[in-house]
């Protein structure tokens, strides 16, 4: 009996993983607060380095604030595009505005914040005078790895409840401005934005690399 239940549970999990899509168009319907809480609560069950749980989730539904965030991102992209070094990339930078700001059309946007994680090893390396890039090379940012796990869990939980999400890193280009708009303290950084709502599109499966390109057994 236990084996049957476990297999069924595994099938449900794998189905959710397989059918999740990045949603960029949402219906305007508001979401019940209980559903949002349940989704974020699931995200907090993700593993984290040293169990530090170095994340925070701001649920933003305030339209004027979301519009200010959108405008800040557009200004930042315009500023980058105006420099001489960007001349060959201006068309792509202009196109990036739409996929950096579509969160403004979702009924909910979750701003994912992260704290810098300092392990004992990193503290020792700092005392030895190691540069931050040297520490990152040795440690590979366990804080960002941890927060990434929480974001993926959030997206899967939302999908399991019938909602759509999109894991957005592009808005971080204006992370400093977003922090100012939302009144976020200096100890936090904007890691991602995740718009959340009822999907208003059904995207097709995006191609995946063949497994033999990404899987290797070392025996």
C-alpha positions in Angstrom: 0.0 0.0 0.0 2.8 2.4 0.9 4.6 1.7 -2.3 1.5 2.4 -4.4 0.9 5.7 -2.6 4.6 6.7 -3.0 4.5 5.9 -6.7 1.3 7.9 -7.2 2.8 10.8 -5.3 6.0 10.6 -7.4 3.8 10.6 -10.6 2.0 13.7 -9.4 5.3 15.5 -8.7 6.9 14.5 -12.0 3.8 15.6 -13.8 3.9 19.0 -12.2 7.6 19.4 -13.1 6.9 18.3 -16.7 3.9 20.5 -17.3 5.0 23.7 -15.6 5.4 26.6 -18.0 6.6 30.2 -17.8 3.5 32.3 -18.1 3.7 35.9 -19.4 0.0 36.7 -19.8 -2.4 36.6 -16.9 -6.1 37.1 -16.3 -6.8 40.1 -14.0 -8.7 38.1 -11.4 -7.4 38.7 -7.9 -5.9 35.8 -6.0 -7.2 34.7 -2.5 -4.6 35.7 0.1 -4.7 32.2 1.6 -3.5 30.7 -1.8 -0.6 33.2 -1.9 0.4 32.3 1.7 0.3 28.6 0.9 2.5 29.1 -2.2 5.1 31.1 -0.3 5.0 28.7 2.6 5.8 25.9 0.2 8.8 28.0 -1.1 10.2 28.3 2.4 10.5 24.5 2.6 13.4 24.5 0.2 16.8 23.6 1.5 19.3 26.4 2.2 23.0 26.6 3.0 23.4 26.2 6.8 19.6 26.3 7.0 20.0 30.1 7.0 16.8 30.6 4.9 18.3 33.8 3.5 15.2 34.7 1.6 12.2 37.1 1.9 9.1 37.4 -0.3 7.3 40.7 -0.8 3.9 40.2 -2.3 3.1 43.4 -4.3 -0.4 44.1 -5.6 -0.2 47.9 -5.4 -0.6 49.1 -9.0 1.2 52.4 -8.7 4.2 50.7 -7.1 4.3 48.1 -9.9 4.2 50.8 -12.5 7.0 52.7 -10.8 9.1 49.5 -10.8 8.3 49.1 -14.5 9.3 52.7 -15.3 12.5 52.3 -13.3 13.5 49.2 -15.3 12.8 51.0 -18.6 14.9 54.0 -17.5 17.7 51.8 -16.6 17.7 49.9 -19.9 17.5 53.3 -21.8 20.5 54.5 -19.8 22.5 51.4 -20.6 21.5 51.6 -24.3 22.7 55.2 -24.5 26.3 54.4 -23.9 28.6 54.0 -27.0 29.5 50.4 -26.1 25.8 49.4 -26.5 25.5 50.6 -30.1 25.6 47.1 -31.6 23.1 45.9 -29.0 20.5 48.7 -29.0 17.8 46.8 -30.9 18.1 43.8 -28.5 18.1 46.2 -25.5 14.9 47.9 -26.8 13.3 44.5 -27.3 14.2 43.4 -23.7 11.9 46.1 -22.3 8.8 44.0 -22.9 10.1 40.8 -21.4 11.6 42.7 -18.4 8.4 44.5 -17.4 5.4 42.3 -18.2 5.0 41.5 -14.5 3.1 44.8 -14.3 0.1 43.1 -15.9 -0.1 40.2 -13.4 -2.5 40.6 -10.4 0.4 39.7 -8.0 4.1 40.1 -8.3 6.3 38.4 -5.7 9.6 40.3 -5.2 12.2 37.7 -4.0 14.9 39.2 -1.8 18.1 37.6 -0.6 20.7 38.1 2.1 24.3 37.5 1.5 25.4 34.3 3.2 28.7 34.2 5.1 29.9 30.8 6.2 32.8 30.2 8.5 35.0 29.4 5.4 34.1 32.7 3.8 34.9 34.6 6.9 38.3 33.0 7.1 38.9 33.7 3.4 37.9 37.3 4.0 40.4 37.6 6.9 43.1 36.3 4.6 42.4 39.1 2.2 40.6 37.1 -0.5 38.7 39.2 -3.1 35.0 38.6 -3.4 35.4 37.0 -6.8 37.9 34.6 -5.4 35.5 33.6 -2.6 32.7 33.3 -5.1 34.9 31.0 -7.3 35.5 28.7 -4.3 32.0 28.8 -2.9 29.8 29.3 -6.0 27.3 31.6 -4.2 25.5 29.1 -1.8 23.0 32.0 -1.0 21.9 32.3 -4.6 21.7 28.5 -5.0 19.5 28.3 -1.9 17.2 31.1 -3.1 17.0 29.5 -6.5 15.7 26.3 -4.9 13.0 28.4 -3.1 11.9 30.1 -6.3 11.6 26.8 -8.2 9.6 25.4 -5.3 7.3 28.5 -5.4 6.7 28.1 -9.1 5.9 24.4 -8.8 3.6 25.0 -5.9 1.7 27.7 -7.8 1.4 25.4 -10.8 0.1 22.6 -8.7 -2.7 25.0 -7.5 -3.6 26.0 -11.0 -1.7 29.3 -11.2 1.0 30.5 -13.5 4.3 32.1 -12.8 7.4 33.3 -14.5 10.9 33.4 -12.9 12.2 36.8 -13.9 15.8 37.9 -13.4 15.8 40.7 -16.0 14.2 43.3 -13.7 17.2 43.0 -11.3 18.9 45.5 -13.7 17.0 48.1 -11.6 17.4 46.3 -8.3 18.6 49.4 -6.5 15.7 51.4 -7.8 13.2 48.7 -6.9 14.5 48.6 -3.4 14.0 52.3 -3.0 10.4 52.1 -4.4 9.5 49.3 -1.9 11.5 50.7 1.0 13.7 47.6 1.3 16.6 47.7 3.7 20.3 47.6 2.7 20.8 44.1 4.0 18.6 42.7 1.2 19.1 42.4 -2.5 16.5 41.9 -5.2 17.2 38.4 -6.6 14.1 37.9 -8.8 10.5 38.9 -9.6 7.8 36.3 -9.9 4.5 37.4 -11.4 1.7 35.2 -10.2 -1.9 34.8 -11.5 -4.4 32.7 -13.5 -2.7 31.9 -16.9 -4.2 33.7 -19.9 -2.1 31.6 -22.3 -1.1 28.0 -22.8 2.6 28.0 -24.0 3.9 25.0 -25.8 6.8 23.0 -24.3 10.1 24.7 -25.0 12.8 22.4 -26.4 15.1 20.7 -24.0 18.6 19.5 -24.7 18.9 15.7 -25.2 19.7 14.0 -21.9 22.9 12.6 -23.3 24.2 16.1 -23.6 23.6 17.0 -20.0 23.9 13.6 -18.2 27.1 11.7 -17.6 27.8 8.8 -15.2 31.3 8.7 -13.7 31.9 5.1 -12.8 
